[in-house]
Amino acid sequence: MVIMEKNNSFGVAVLHSPSNISFEERKMDRDPGPNEVLLRVRYSGICSSDIKRVMEPGGAYVYPLVPGHEFSGEVVNLGSSVTGFSIGEKVGVFPLMRCGKCRWCKNGMDSLCDNYDYLGSRRDGGFSQYVFVPSSNLIKLGSKVTLKDASLIEPAAVAYHGTVKAKNSFAGGFVLVYGLGTVGLFAVQFAKLLGAKKVIGVDRNSHKFQIAKKCGADYTISPDSIQSGLAELGFPDGPDVFLECAGSAEAQANSIEIVKKSGEIVFLGNSKGDLVIKEKTVPRILRKEVTIKGSWNSFFDSDWKFVVDAMDSGKIMAEELVSHEFPLSEVSKVFHALKERSLKNVIKVTFVP
């Protein structure tokens, strides 16, 4: 593979201000630093957090910014101190740049790093044809993991990171996954993989039900009929585990009423509104002895490697969750369509730079 020379131009999506994102050309103005690699981006997915980051005031930390934190690519240039990777190698990218010095990093708990940086959020990310990445943020792919699969490692790892928090309740148990977006569909798969006897998927968009079944969901229902639906399915006491993957304040509050006594609730979804716990709900937490856990991001050494192995062994499916692909040149049109909800049957939207 030809090493990209300085002064060559490449395409990049630049966010200048809220809802003002455009496809532009940049010059390659430097070589990789000693511990960096230059990647040619092959697939770059859009996370729900990207929609807020791009389209809403206060969504981004800095301007201008190249968003994108779910991406994969090929190594095209290596820094002088980089070992273990070769030009042309296909890799996935862990977007959280940990400090490596705080107590959380030293214990392998990357997502809790006190001084982290982040590709596509705090510094330029993967909505680009080329991007510089620390070599320590790259993960090797198994022979059966495609580059499209690899662009989904990040949301898959987020799902696994949250799902595994409740694994002790899975053996022979019943798991409810609320929200069948990309993270929710991966959560369905991991719940089954970790030993759940039955998994039910809940979403307002019925077009997601078919793929949820392919992912291993035993049942699918609308959120408007959760409690009656559970009773009809033979689970009147509720699920052992409630995985909230939509960021719905209503679902987060209702999960306390729905989950079984001594059940576990894990919040994985980015909140879309204030969570209001009614006075009468608090005694339910106490009397049912419910456990509520939070989950954010993922751990590189454990979660990411588990996900890659699961993809490579065929235990989970990934690229099948990509519902739409667009060239990066259409970035503005795509984000406005997502904001206006004019794209139909969306699960994962991906740019192919």
RAKA-V434526 format. One record per backbone hydrogen bond with DSSP energy under -0.5 kcal/mol. NH is the residue of the N-H (numbers start at 0). CO is the residue of the C=O. If there is no record, write none. Layout:
nh: {NH/NH}
co: {CO/CO}
This chain:
nh: {6/7/9/11/12/13/13/14/15/15/16/18/19/20/21/23/23/25/27/28/35/36/37/38/38/39/40/40/41/42/43/44/45/46/49/50/51/52/53/54/55/58/60/63/64/66/67/69/70/71/72/73/74/75/76/78/80/81/87/88/90/91/92/93/94/96/96/97/105/106/106/107/108/109/111/112/115/116/118/119/120/120/121/122/124/125/126/127/128/130/132/134/136/137/138/140/144/145/149/150/151/152/155/156/157/158/159/160/161/162/163/164/165/166/168/169/170/171/172/174/175/176/176/177/177/178/178/184/185/186/187/188/189/190/191/192/193/194/195/196/196/197/199/200/201/202/205/207/208/211/212/213/214/215/216/217/218/220/224/225/228/229/230/231/232/233/234/237/239/240/241/242/242/243/243/244/244/248/251/252/253/254/255/255/256/256/257/258/259/261/262/263/264/265/266/267/267/268/271/275/276/277/280/281/282/283/284/285/286/287/288/289/290/291/292/294/302/303/304/305/306/307/308/309/310/311/312/313/314/315/320/321/322/322/323/325/329/330/333/334/335/336/337/338/339/340/341/342/347/349/350/351/352}
co: {27/4/25/23/126/11/21/64/13/19/19/53/16/18/13/11/21/9/7/26/32/132/76/36/130/73/38/128/71/71/350/69/348/44/46/46/47/48/49/50/51/55/120/14/14/64/119/44/68/42/90/39/88/37/37/35/33/78/74/85/72/138/70/136/92/94/116/95/101/102/103/104/103/107/108/109/112/96/94/122/117/122/117/117/65/67/66/125/10/38/36/34/133/134/91/89/141/143/145/146/148/149/151/152/153/154/155/156/157/158/159/161/162/163/165/166/166/194/169/197/240/174/199/175/242/176/201/180/181/182/183/184/185/186/187/188/189/191/190/169/172/172/174/218/176/220/203/204/205/207/208/209/210/212/211/198/198/200/221/222/224/225/226/227/228/230/229/234/173/173/263/175/240/241/265/177/242/246/247/248/249/250/251/252/252/253/253/254/238/287/259/239/290/241/292/243/265/243/246/273/274/275/277/277/278/280/280/281/282/283/285/284/262/289/264/266/298/298/299/301/302/303/304/305/306/307/308/310/309/309/317/318/320/347/347/349/326/327/329/330/331/332/333/334/335/336/336/336/320/323/43/325/350}
